[in-house]
Amino acid sequence: MLNENAYRDSVRERDLDNFLVEELSSSDDFRDWLLNRITADFLPPETGDIRVRKSPVRASLDGRQTDVELGWFSRGDQKACVLLESKVADNFQTGQAESYFGEVQAQLLKLGPKRAAAVLVAPAGKMPSLQHNGAFAADVTIEEIIAFLESRLVDLDEGELSRRLSVRIELLEALAGKRASGGWVASTVAEKKDFAIAYEQLASEILPDLKVRPSTDGPKATTRIFEAMHISALPNMRLRHEFGKQEAWKYTNVQFPKKANRVAVLRSSALLRGTSYQVETAGQSLSIRARTPGVNPMRPFEDEQDKVEAGLIATRDLLAWIRDNAAEIARLLETN
């Protein structure tokens, strides 16, 4: 069980630094996602050891430190680097953005063309006050990182790794809500927690064979993910009921990880003929989805219950259709 408000008492900029060090060191998926955010001006080496450092000495010798450095090495020699600057509550110090530009230029001189870049990481609400005139090759918001981690949860069964990711999301939500005054946004919104309890109760009646995955019920939580699905022909699939962000209509969907390249195949088949279902891409996943009413989890559950019930019934019907057509879906996805 997740701790309630694990980061309630203390969250600091260095927590973001430590998060980046850990994720860049241990997660190829996160590292690739981050590198894809950088412009074509940076090309990482295709081979070599990848290392991560916190607060390294700069090549430009300007007396400043970089928060986190991602480096590529071959036979002990550095071949490329990405410099990351974390900002949570404070603005740039005088000349700080310019010093990053100078450091990148020094590294390019040392490592060669397209072998160095800088990335700024900060809450979305903080970005407008962090103007840097192109000193950073990419601006990455904490909210975008949260969304990436939540997308990884889709492909994970309940266990230690999924719980670790959930706690990291709690940390990032606290960091994204931090202000210079020292205030913060709690990782769990009380209204959403109450709504989630009622939702799970109704879901257990309409989908008794499934379990709703626990959520942080934070400010960005607008999806309910189901577990305990077992269809032998389709072992890798995830079921998600999307609430939306106060849209009139959203959808419920079954996702097949790493099958986005089969979307055209399913669309051109006779599989969906006569149904209202759609096939879409969802990151690297293929999604078969049905339209459902949008749901606002910040309102009292009784006000949204009819919409929730319609969405859960659509979820039940979609899952039944998936089961009935599992063999054909498996053939089209080439999972047999």
C-alpha positions, 0 to 999 in steps of 0.5 A: 500500500502506498504511503499517504502524502509520502512527500508532504513534509519536505520536497526540494530541488535536489530531489529532482536531481536525484530522481533524474540520476536514478532514472537515467542510470537505470531506465533505458526507456526513460533515457531514450524518451528524454533524448527524443525530446532533444533537437537534431543538433545532438546525436548520441553515439550508437555504442559506448558506456553510458554514465550519469554524474551529479554536480560534475566539474565543467569543461568551461571552468566557469566555476559553476556546476551542472545539476546532472550530466549524462555521458557516453564513454569509449575506452575511458574517453568521453564521446558525448554529453547531455547537461541537465538543469533542474528548476523547481521554485527558483528562477535562473541566477544571473548569467546561469542560462548563458553559462550553460550555453558556454558550457555546451560550446566548450563541450562541443569543442572538446567532443565534436559537432552534435556531441553536446546539448543542455536540457532544462527540467522544470514544472510547466507553470515555472517554464514561462519565467525561465527564458533562456534564448535557446541556451537549452536544446529542450524544455522538459516539464515535470508533468511530461515526465509524470505522463511518461511514467504513467504510460509505463504503468500501463504495461506493468502488472501489480508488483514492486516496480509498479509501486516504485513508479507510483511513488516516483509519480507522487514525488514528481507531483509534489515537485510540480506543485511546489512554489517559492513560498514553500507551499506544495500540492498534495499528491492525493486530492481528497475529492478524487480519493472519495470518487475513486472508492465509489468508482471501484465499488461500482466497477466490482459490480459491473466487472466482478472479474477485474480489479481496479489498479490503485492510483495516487489520485493526484491532480493529473489522475484522469484514468482508471486502469484494470488488472487481472485480465486473462485471455490465453490468446492475448497475454499482453493487454491492458484495459483503461477507462479514460475519464478525460479532462472535462470533455463531453466524450472520452473512451475506454480501450484495450491496449496491446503494448508494442503493437502500434505498427499493426494499426493499419493491418487491423483497420484494413481487416474485417474485424471491426466491420459492424461495430462502433469500435476504433483502432488507434495508436497509443504511444507504442501500443495499439488501442481498440477503443469505444466511446464513453461519456467524459467523467469529472472525478472532482465532482460528487460521485452521485452527480457523475454516476450515470456517466461512470456506469455507462463507461463501465458497461461499455468497458464490459462489452468491449472486453467481451467482444475482445474475448469473442474475437481473441483468435482473430485479433491474435492473428492480426497482431501476429502474437500466436 
